[in-house]
Amino acid sequence: MALRFEMLAKASACHARLGRVHTAHGSFDTPAFMPVATAGAMKGLTPSQVSGTGSQIILNNAFHLMLRPGAARVRSLGGCHEFMRWSGPILTDSGGYQAFSMSDIVKLDETGVEFRSFVDGAKVHMSPESSMQVQQDLGSDIAMAFDDCAPLGAPQPSRDRIREAHERTLRWLERCVKAHRSDTAQSLFGIVQGGSDLDLRRASVQGVCAHDLPGYAIGGVAVGESTQAIREVVAFTAPLLPADRPRYLMGVGYEWDIVDAVASGIDMFDCVLPTRNGRNGTCFTTIGPVRLKNAVHAQESAPIDSSCDCECCAGGFSRAYLRHLFMAGEMLGPILASLHNIRHFQRLLLDIRSAIREDTWLGLETRWPCLAAGRIGARHQQEPDS
């Protein structure tokens, strides 16, 4: 296999594990958080700035790069590493979820997904085979299988739809395995589906893991269900996945979601939260979020988070100055906020890895008050008004 997973330590208080994943473009420590460079760029940030946050692996989106500038063009220019000047590992997701969620007109059948491009309105068809070709053209280190994800937001899909997605995902995985070239440095990960139905999750694990793949992912979470539902699905599913392969939870999430998932045995995460929130003036801190556009920060000389060593906080940029940048429409505001947010998540992952290595897992939440506060806030959001 082009990818190798090395287990280094386990926590005694839970299923958390410390490891390292080796790829053709270098290694990364796990548990790992992957910032999302959707279209081959981390919006507003250079690769060296992203690397400076402690990020060791990033995610590109096959759907977006397929539509613009085109996977064949990226291949002709040296692949995604050379194209965007990122020398470390890159994971590409298959584009399946975006095809379902981002298009107004979608036709889904056994052959794949047909949709209209958001770039020029042209009809595009994605299949397991074309997704594999796109990702191999991009040249990522890790490619994701093309799966059928049934979002759980309103309106809720029926159990029949969730079962259909689970069964189709297994059939499509067969086609992905056949289409993916095994003689390259790229590794293929399978994706477990099944919604919040634990019986379907178990069946999906059995079907996906029937293929001897370098890694496995849990998909179909953080797509509209509650924080508690996410926790239950992950806690049930993660221990069923092979212990000697990296386990990836797709699209998650907030700090407490990540910590709970690591405790269940998850090794890899990605989410747009740090950069999307940063661009909109919300910054994460060890005690909770800071909304820079609020007037209370207009004369605040303190940094976003005095405990953070990012370029923004360590550089002495005040909340008042950052608020001014956002109110004035200056691009430096989103840049500094995004840098801080990515570093915040990487600091959390550093502390998680230290807690596993030193077997001090139970003390993690005292160092990160935002974990308990976030869980309480999530519960309140889910409770109906009395």
Secondary structure, 3 states (H helix, E strand, C coil): CCCEEEEEEECCCCCCEEEEEEECCEEEEECEEECECCCCCECCECHHHHHHCCCCCEEEEHHHHHHCCCHHHHHHCCHHHHHHCCCCCEEEECCHHHHHHCCCCEEEECCEEEEECCCCCCEEEECHHHHHHHHHHHCCCEEECCCCCCCCCCCCCCHHHHHHHHHHHHHHHHHHHHHCCCCCCCEEEEEECCCCCHHHHHHHHHHHCCCCCCEEEECCCCCCCCHHHHHHHHHHHHHHCCCCCCEEECCCCCHHHHHHHHHCCCCEEECCHHHHHHHCCEECCCCCCEECCCHHHCCCCCCCCCCCCCHHHHCCCCHHHHHHHHHCCCCHHHHHHHHHHHHHHHHHHHHHHHHHHCCCHHHHHHHCCHHHHHHHHHHHHHCCCC
